[in-house]
Amino acid sequence: MDFKTEFVPLTIQPQEIEDKSFQIITEELGEHSFSDDQYRVVQRVIHASADFELGRSLVFHPQAMEAGITAIRNGENIVADVQMVQVGISKDRLRKYGGDVHVYISDPDVMEEAKRLNTTRAIVSMRKALKETSGGIYAIGNAPTALLELIRLVKGGYAKPSLIIGMPVGFVSAAESKDELRKLDIPFITNIGRKGGSTVVVAAVNALSLLADKRG
């Protein structure tokens, strides 16, 4: 097959595609009660998932946006529950402020401790994160047990994250963990129900880093 004759070259640029996508999202979402900064997160979550129901279900603590932007600009680290979140986050924007993304779930000591305690690696990884990171943003998109453990540590006074972005996906404890997160009186971004996932948590973090850049 001669590709030169059979296919018309695609000349549209990536930024044009993104701009058009955001325009469609704005038109189809319609009226909403999100603030301008919150909407940047909602918009990117919908863009990542093509799911308007998920976007509409996002819940923001009143101080969430300011806390997240400030944490990034102060160079605080981000703790991810799984490597997929770590890989997706645009790290260059974080690193220019001194921050980075860390994930502990596959560390040998975490795996060994989880086996010894007969518990999940996600739970042990949250405990290790407290030893490695002070404050910071916790980005949890895959493991409800990680979010539940972090909530337990916050309630116990052991952890005080600057922001929790908790949107794990699934059928076991996913919705319940987010219900518990919404009861905390610390900054959080979450959603209602079973939907979520690593890609939407990545979208939320990247939206925050873009807003942090805009502040500069």
PASEBA-1860 file (N, C-alpha, C; in nm, 3 decimals):
! residues 216
1> MDFKTEFV> 0.084/-0.120/0.000/0.000/0.000/0.000/0.087/0.125/0.000 ~ 0.053/0.219/-0.085/0.125/0.345/-0.092/0.060/0.445/0.003 ~ 0.123/0.468/0.118/0.066/0.557/0.219/0.053/0.699/0.168 ~ 0.141/0.738/0.077/0.137/0.875/0.027/0.012/0.903/-0.056 ~ -0.039/0.799/-0.121/-0.156/0.820/-0.206/-0.286/0.778/-0.139 ~ -0.278/0.685/-0.044/-0.398/0.631/0.017/-0.448/0.714/0.135 ~ -0.358/0.788/0.202/-0.395/0.860/0.323/-0.363/1.009/0.309 ~ -0.457/1.089/0.357/-0.434/1.233/0.361/-0.360/1.266/0.489
9> PLTIQPQE> -0.249/1.339/0.482/-0.172/1.370/0.604/-0.256/1.447/0.705 ~ -0.238/1.413/0.833/-0.308/1.483/0.940/-0.225/1.605/0.979 ~ -0.274/1.723/0.948/-0.196/1.845/0.969/-0.233/1.918/1.099 ~ -0.342/1.876/1.164/-0.382/1.944/1.287/-0.278/1.919/1.395 ~ -0.249/2.022/1.475/-0.147/2.014/1.578/-0.207/1.966/1.711 ~ -0.123/1.903/1.796/-0.174/1.851/1.924/-0.244/1.958/2.008 ~ -0.190/2.080/2.012/-0.252/2.185/2.091/-0.389/2.221/2.038 ~ -0.405/2.214/1.905/-0.536/2.241/1.845/-0.637/2.135/1.886
17> IEDKSFQI> -0.593/2.011/1.892/-0.682/1.902/1.934/-0.726/1.923/2.079 ~ -0.629/1.958/2.166/-0.661/1.981/2.307/-0.756/2.099/2.322 ~ -0.728/2.207/2.251/-0.814/2.326/2.260/-0.956/2.295/2.215 ~ -0.968/2.218/2.106/-1.100/2.181/2.056/-1.171/2.090/2.156 ~ -1.096/1.999/2.216/-1.155/1.909/2.317/-1.209/1.989/2.435 ~ -1.130/2.085/2.483/-1.174/2.166/2.596/-1.297/2.250/2.560 ~ -1.302/2.296/2.437/-1.419/2.371/2.393/-1.544/2.284/2.396 ~ -1.531/2.161/2.347/-1.644/2.067/2.348/-1.687/2.036/2.491
25> ITEELGEH> -1.589/2.015/2.580/-1.620/1.987/2.720/-1.698/2.102/2.781 ~ -1.654/2.224/2.758/-1.723/2.341/2.813/-1.866/2.350/2.762 ~ -1.884/2.325/2.633/-2.017/2.333/2.573/-2.109/2.224/2.627 ~ -2.057/2.102/2.639/-2.142/1.990/2.679/-2.166/1.985/2.830 ~ -2.070/2.033/2.908/-2.088/2.033/3.053/-2.195/2.132/3.094 ~ -2.198/2.247/3.027/-2.300/2.348/3.058/-2.276/2.416/3.191 ~ -2.382/2.462/3.254/-2.370/2.535/3.380/-2.320/2.443/3.491 ~ -2.239/2.501/3.580/-2.185/2.425/3.692/-2.154/2.522/3.805
33> SFSDDQYR> -2.123/2.466/3.921/-2.098/2.551/4.038/-1.950/2.554/4.078 ~ -1.862/2.499/3.993/-1.720/2.497/4.025/-1.659/2.637/4.008 ~ -1.561/2.667/4.091/-1.485/2.791/4.074/-1.398/2.778/3.948 ~ -1.338/2.889/3.905/-1.254/2.886/3.785/-1.139/2.788/3.801 ~ -1.070/2.792/3.916/-0.958/2.700/3.938/-1.006/2.556/3.948 ~ -1.114/2.531/4.019/-1.168/2.396/4.028/-1.207/2.343/3.890 ~ -1.260/2.431/3.809/-1.303/2.388/3.675/-1.185/2.340/3.591 ~ -1.067/2.396/3.613/-0.949/2.349/3.539/-0.921/2.202/3.570
41> VVQRVIHA> -0.943/2.162/3.693/-0.928/2.022/3.731/-1.039/1.939/3.669 ~ -1.162/1.984/3.683/-1.276/1.912/3.627/-1.258/1.891/3.476 ~ -1.219/1.997/3.409/-1.201/1.993/3.263/-1.098/1.887/3.223 ~ -0.986/1.882/3.295/-0.882/1.785/3.259/-0.921/1.643/3.298 ~ -0.997/1.628/3.405/-1.048/1.496/3.442/-1.142/1.443/3.334 ~ -1.231/1.527/3.286/-1.321/1.485/3.178/-1.242/1.457/3.051 ~ -1.144/1.540/3.022/-1.061/1.520/2.904/-0.988/1.385/2.909 ~ -0.943/1.346/3.029/-0.870/1.220/3.045/-0.961/1.099/3.040
49> SADFELGR> -1.088/1.117/3.076/-1.179/1.002/3.091/-1.294/1.001/2.992 ~ -1.321/1.115/2.926/-1.439/1.131/2.841/-1.568/1.098/2.917 ~ -1.567/1.128/3.047/-1.678/1.091/3.135/-1.729/1.216/3.206 ~ -1.840/1.269/3.157/-1.897/1.390/3.216/-1.956/1.362/3.354 ~ -2.010/1.244/3.374/-2.065/1.209/3.505/-1.956/1.211/3.610 ~ -1.840/1.157/3.576/-1.727/1.159/3.668/-1.685/1.303/3.698 ~ -1.677/1.385/3.595/-1.639/1.524/3.615/-1.734/1.598/3.707 ~ -1.862/1.577/3.686/-1.963/1.645/3.768/-1.960/1.597/3.913
57> SLVFHPQA> -1.908/1.475/3.935/-1.911/1.418/4.070/-1.792/1.462/4.156 ~ -1.702/1.543/4.100/-1.586/1.586/4.178/-1.628/1.675/4.295 ~ -1.559/1.654/4.407/-1.585/1.730/4.530/-1.453/1.791/4.577 ~ -1.457/1.920/4.609/-1.337/1.993/4.651/-1.355/2.048/4.792 ~ -1.259/2.018/4.878/-1.254/2.089/5.006/-1.233/2.238/4.975 ~ -1.290/2.328/5.056/-1.279/2.471/5.026/-1.136/2.521/5.009 ~ -1.040/2.460/5.078/-0.900/2.505/5.067/-0.816/2.418/4.973 ~ -0.880/2.327/4.901/-0.805/2.229/4.822/-0.717/2.293/4.716
65> MEAGITAI> -0.774/2.381/4.637/-0.698/2.438/4.526/-0.580/2.520/4.574 ~ -0.606/2.607/4.670/-0.498/2.691/4.722/-0.389/2.607/4.786 ~ -0.431/2.503/4.860/-0.334/2.416/4.928/-0.248/2.342/4.827 ~ -0.309/2.291/4.721/-0.234/2.216/4.620/-0.138/2.304/4.542 ~ -0.184/2.420/4.501/-0.097/2.512/4.426/0.019/2.558/4.512 ~ -0.008/2.593/4.636/0.097/2.637/4.728/0.199/2.527/4.754 ~ 0.151/2.404/4.772/0.241/2.291/4.796/0.336/2.270/4.679 ~ 0.284/2.279/4.558/0.369/2.262/4.440/0.472/2.374/4.431
73> RNGENIVA> 0.428/2.496/4.451/0.519/2.610/4.441/0.622/2.611/4.555 ~ 0.590/2.546/4.665/0.685/2.534/4.776/0.780/2.416/4.761 ~ 0.764/2.341/4.652/0.854/2.228/4.628/0.823/2.103/4.706 ~ 0.700/2.091/4.755/0.664/1.969/4.829/0.651/1.851/4.733 ~ 0.682/1.733/4.783/0.677/1.613/4.700/0.534/1.561/4.686 ~ 0.515/1.479/4.585/0.389/1.410/4.563/0.411/1.261/4.588 ~ 0.324/1.201/4.667/0.329/1.057/4.692/0.216/0.992/4.612 ~ 0.253/0.901/4.524/0.156/0.828/4.441/0.138/0.687/4.495
81> DVQMVQVG> 0.018/0.633/4.477/-0.004/0.497/4.527/0.052/0.391/4.433 ~ 0.059/0.420/4.303/0.109/0.322/4.207/0.196/0.391/4.102 ~ 0.276/0.311/4.031/0.368/0.365/3.932/0.296/0.434/3.818 ~ 0.175/0.389/3.784/0.103/0.449/3.674/0.076/0.598/3.699 ~ 0.048/0.632/3.824/0.029/0.773/3.859/0.161/0.846/3.847 ~ 0.265/0.786/3.898/0.398/0.849/3.894/0.440/0.878/3.750 ~ 0.421/0.784/3.661/0.463/0.799/3.522/0.385/0.909/3.451 ~ 0.256/0.920/3.481/0.172/1.014/3.408/0.188/1.160/3.446
89> ISKDRLRK> 0.236/1.186/3.566/0.247/1.324/3.613/0.360/1.396/3.540 ~ 0.334/1.520/3.499/0.437/1.602/3.433/0.536/1.651/3.539 ~ 0.648/1.581/3.546/0.741/1.605/3.657/0.829/1.729/3.637 ~ 0.851/1.772/3.514/0.936/1.889/3.491/0.881/2.013/3.560 ~ 0.747/2.028/3.558/0.687/2.145/3.623/0.704/2.139/3.774 ~ 0.706/2.018/3.830/0.726/2.003/3.974/0.872/2.029/4.012 ~ 0.961/1.974/3.933/1.103/1.979/3.967/1.159/2.120/3.964 ~ 1.102/2.207/3.882/1.156/2.343/3.879/1.127/2.419/4.008
97> YGGDVHVY> 1.033/2.367/4.088/1.007/2.424/4.221/1.076/2.342/4.331 ~ 1.137/2.231/4.293/1.208/2.149/4.391/1.136/2.022/4.433 ~ 1.019/1.996/4.376/0.942/1.877/4.413/0.960/1.763/4.316 ~ 0.912/1.646/4.354/0.919/1.527/4.268/0.805/1.433/4.306 ~ 0.797/1.321/4.236/0.692/1.222/4.261/0.756/1.094/4.312 ~ 0.701/1.041/4.422/0.755/0.919/4.482/0.644/0.815/4.495 ~ 0.683/0.690/4.474/0.590/0.578/4.493/0.669/0.465/4.559 ~ 0.608/0.403/4.659/0.681/0.306/4.742/0.625/0.165/4.733
105> ISDPDVME> 0.519/0.145/4.657/0.445/0.019/4.664/0.527/-0.102/4.617 ~ 0.628/-0.079/4.532/0.709/-0.191/4.484/0.846/-0.199/4.549 ~ 0.868/-0.118/4.652/0.996/-0.125/4.724/1.009/-0.260/4.794 ~ 1.128/-0.321/4.790/1.146/-0.454/4.853/1.106/-0.457/5.000 ~ 1.138/-0.351/5.074/1.104/-0.352/5.217/0.953/-0.343/5.239 ~ 0.884/-0.275/5.148/0.738/-0.266/5.157/0.675/-0.403/5.128 ~ 0.726/-0.469/5.025/0.673/-0.602/4.990/0.698/-0.702/5.103 ~ 0.816/-0.693/5.160/0.849/-0.786/5.269/0.763/-0.760/5.392
113> EAKRLNTT> 0.743/-0.633/5.426/0.662/-0.600/5.543/0.516/-0.636/5.523 ~ 0.465/-0.616/5.403/0.327/-0.651/5.373/0.305/-0.801/5.387 ~ 0.402/-0.878/5.342/0.393/-1.024/5.355/0.398/-1.066/5.501 ~ 0.485/-1.001/5.577/0.500/-1.035/5.720/0.372/-1.005/5.796 ~ 0.308/-0.892/5.763/0.187/-0.849/5.834/0.059/-0.908/5.773 ~ 0.074/-0.977/5.660/-0.042/-1.031/5.588/-0.141/-0.920/5.554 ~ -0.088/-0.813/5.497/-0.172/-0.700/5.457/-0.132/-0.656/5.317 ~ -0.191/-0.548/5.268/-0.162/-0.505/5.132/-0.038/-0.417/5.127
121> RAIVSMRK> 0.031/-0.422/5.013/0.147/-0.335/4.992/0.105/-0.189/4.993 ~ -0.017/-0.162/4.948/-0.066/-0.024/4.945/-0.070/0.036/5.085 ~ -0.115/-0.043/5.181/-0.121/0.004/5.320/0.019/0.032/5.373 ~ 0.110/-0.062/5.353/0.247/-0.045/5.404/0.316/0.071/5.334 ~ 0.286/0.093/5.206/0.351/0.202/5.133/0.311/0.338/5.189 ~ 0.188/0.351/5.239/0.147/0.477/5.301/0.222/0.499/5.432 ~ 0.248/0.394/5.505/0.324/0.406/5.630/0.468/0.446/5.601 ~ 0.526/0.388/5.497/0.663/0.425/5.460/0.668/0.570/5.413
129> ALKETSGG> 0.566/0.614/5.341/0.564/0.751/5.289/0.577/0.853/5.401 ~ 0.517/0.823/5.516/0.523/0.916/5.629/0.667/0.934/5.678 ~ 0.746/0.828/5.666/0.886/0.836/5.710/0.972/0.911/5.610 ~ 0.927/0.914/5.484/1.008/0.971/5.378/0.968/1.113/5.341 ~ 0.841/1.149/5.364/0.788/1.277/5.316/0.712/1.348/5.426 ~ 0.744/1.473/5.445/0.669/1.557/5.540/0.568/1.640/5.463 ~ 0.441/1.630/5.501/0.337/1.703/5.428/0.318/1.642/5.291 ~ 0.326/1.727/5.188/0.317/1.678/5.052/0.175/1.654/5.004
137> IYAIGNAP> 0.165/1.621/4.877/0.037/1.587/4.814/0.032/1.437/4.793 ~ -0.074/1.373/4.841/-0.093/1.230/4.819/-0.191/1.211/4.705 ~ -0.149/1.137/4.602/-0.230/1.116/4.482/-0.263/0.968/4.470 ~ -0.387/0.933/4.502/-0.428/0.793/4.510/-0.539/0.767/4.409 ~ -0.509/0.684/4.309/-0.606/0.658/4.204/-0.638/0.512/4.183 ~ -0.567/0.424/4.252/-0.583/0.282/4.224/-0.624/0.200/4.346 ~ -0.567/0.232/4.462/-0.581/0.143/4.579/-0.665/0.204/4.689 ~ -0.791/0.161/4.704/-0.873/0.210/4.815/-0.811/0.185/4.951
145> TALLELIR> -0.737/0.073/4.965/-0.676/0.045/5.096/-0.569/0.149/5.130 ~ -0.502/0.203/5.028/-0.405/0.309/5.053/-0.475/0.433/5.106 ~ -0.588/0.467/5.046/-0.662/0.585/5.090/-0.718/0.565/5.230 ~ -0.772/0.448/5.258/-0.827/0.422/5.391/-0.717/0.426/5.498 ~ -0.599/0.374/5.465/-0.488/0.378/5.560/-0.441/0.521/5.583 ~ -0.434/0.600/5.477/-0.394/0.740/5.492/-0.494/0.816/5.578 ~ -0.623/0.790/5.557/-0.726/0.853/5.639/-0.709/0.814/5.785 ~ -0.681/0.686/5.810/-0.659/0.639/5.948/-0.541/0.712/6.011
153> LVKGGYAK> -0.435/0.728/5.935/-0.315/0.796/5.986/-0.341/0.944/6.011 ~ -0.422/1.005/5.927/-0.459/1.146/5.949/-0.541/1.159/6.077 ~ -0.640/1.073/6.092/-0.725/1.078/6.212/-0.645/1.054/6.339 ~ -0.541/0.971/6.328/-0.459/0.941/6.444/-0.355/1.046/6.475 ~ -0.346/1.147/6.389/-0.249/1.253/6.410/-0.109/1.220/6.361 ~ -0.095/1.110/6.288/0.037/1.070/6.239/0.073/1.135/6.106 ~ -0.029/1.170/6.028/-0.006/1.227/5.895/-0.081/1.359/5.882 ~ -0.017/1.454/5.814/-0.082/1.581/5.786/-0.044/1.627/5.645
161> PSLIIGMP> -0.103/1.562/5.545/-0.072/1.601/5.407/-0.121/1.743/5.377 ~ -0.053/1.808/5.285/-0.101/1.939/5.239/-0.229/1.924/5.159 ~ -0.240/1.813/5.086/-0.358/1.786/5.003/-0.365/1.636/4.976 ~ -0.487/1.582/4.981/-0.510/1.444/4.937/-0.597/1.448/4.812 ~ -0.545/1.390/4.704/-0.626/1.369/4.584/-0.660/1.221/4.584 ~ -0.781/1.188/4.624/-0.820/1.049/4.642/-0.935/1.011/4.551 ~ -0.904/0.940/4.443/-1.009/0.896/4.350/-0.982/0.753/4.303 ~ -0.968/0.659/4.398/-0.947/0.520/4.356/-1.070/0.464/4.285
169> VGFVSAAE> -1.045/0.376/4.191/-1.153/0.316/4.113/-1.174/0.173/4.159 ~ -1.297/0.125/4.151/-1.321/-0.016/4.182/-1.453/-0.042/4.251 ~ -1.474/-0.171/4.283/-1.601/-0.216/4.341/-1.590/-0.247/4.490 ~ -1.468/-0.266/4.539/-1.449/-0.300/4.680/-1.382/-0.183/4.751 ~ -1.459/-0.115/4.833/-1.411/-0.006/4.920/-1.376/0.123/4.848 ~ -1.390/0.129/4.716/-1.353/0.252/4.644/-1.446/0.367/4.683 ~ -1.576/0.347/4.667/-1.672/0.453/4.701/-1.668/0.483/4.850 ~ -1.655/0.378/4.931/-1.655/0.396/5.077/-1.533/0.477/5.123
177> SKDELRKL> -1.417/0.452/5.062/-1.297/0.526/5.102/-1.312/0.674/5.071 ~ -1.378/0.705/4.961/-1.400/0.846/4.925/-1.504/0.911/5.016 ~ -1.601/0.832/5.059/-1.697/0.883/5.158/-1.625/0.924/5.285 ~ -1.530/0.842/5.329/-1.454/0.873/5.450/-1.363/0.994/5.430 ~ -1.305/1.006/5.312/-1.217/1.120/5.284/-1.294/1.252/5.295 ~ -1.418/1.252/5.249/-1.496/1.377/5.251/-1.531/1.421/5.393 ~ -1.513/1.333/5.490/-1.541/1.369/5.630/-1.422/1.439/5.697 ~ -1.305/1.435/5.633/-1.185/1.493/5.693/-1.187/1.645/5.679
185> DIPFITNI> -1.130/1.710/5.777/-1.120/1.855/5.773/-0.979/1.897/5.733 ~ -0.929/1.837/5.625/-0.805/1.880/5.563/-0.830/1.888/5.413 ~ -0.749/1.963/5.339/-0.775/1.980/5.195/-0.776/1.847/5.120 ~ -0.877/1.829/5.037/-0.888/1.709/4.954/-0.957/1.740/4.823 ~ -0.930/1.656/4.725/-1.007/1.652/4.599/-1.047/1.507/4.581 ~ -1.177/1.482/4.563/-1.223/1.346/4.546/-1.346/1.346/4.455 ~ -1.410/1.233/4.447/-1.535/1.224/4.370/-1.628/1.127/4.441 ~ -1.751/1.127/4.399/-1.853/1.040/4.458/-1.870/0.915/4.371
193> GRKGGSTV> -1.868/0.799/4.435/-1.897/0.676/4.363/-1.775/0.591/4.332 ~ -1.795/0.491/4.248/-1.692/0.391/4.219/-1.591/0.436/4.116 ~ -1.627/0.534/4.035/-1.538/0.575/3.925/-1.415/0.647/3.978 ~ -1.315/0.656/3.894/-1.190/0.722/3.931/-1.078/0.661/3.850 ~ -0.962/0.644/3.911/-0.852/0.579/3.843/-0.727/0.664/3.834 ~ -0.619/0.599/3.796/-0.489/0.665/3.790/-0.489/0.781/3.690 ~ -0.554/0.763/3.576/-0.549/0.867/3.473/-0.617/0.995/3.519 ~ -0.726/0.984/3.595/-0.795/1.106/3.638/-0.720/1.173/3.753
201> VVAAVNAL> -0.652/1.095/3.837/-0.569/1.154/3.942/-0.451/1.227/3.878 ~ -0.391/1.167/3.778/-0.284/1.233/3.703/-0.334/1.364/3.644 ~ -0.453/1.360/3.585/-0.510/1.482/3.526/-0.527/1.591/3.630 ~ -0.571/1.555/3.750/-0.589/1.653/3.857/-0.456/1.714/3.900 ~ -0.354/1.630/3.916/-0.222/1.681/3.956/-0.166/1.773/3.849 ~ -0.177/1.732/3.723/-0.124/1.815/3.615/-0.198/1.947/3.603 ~ -0.327/1.947/3.630/-0.402/2.073/3.631/-0.350/2.165/3.740 ~ -0.323/2.110/3.857/-0.270/2.190/3.967/-0.132/2.248/3.933
209> SLLADKRG> -0.047/2.168/3.871/0.088/2.217/3.838/0.082/2.326/3.732 ~ -0.012/2.315/3.639/-0.031/2.422/3.540/-0.077/2.551/3.605 ~ -0.168/2.538/3.702/-0.215/2.656/3.774/-0.102/2.716/3.859 ~ -0.017/2.629/3.914/0.098/2.679/3.990/0.192/2.759/3.901 ~ 0.213/2.709/3.779/0.295/2.781/3.682/0.232/2.916/3.646 ~ 0.102/2.916/3.630/0.031/3.038/3.594/0.048/3.144/3.703 ~ 0.051/3.101/3.829/0.072/3.195/3.939/0.206/3.266/3.924 ~ 0.304/3.191/3.867/0.437/3.248/3.853/0.443/3.354/3.746
END
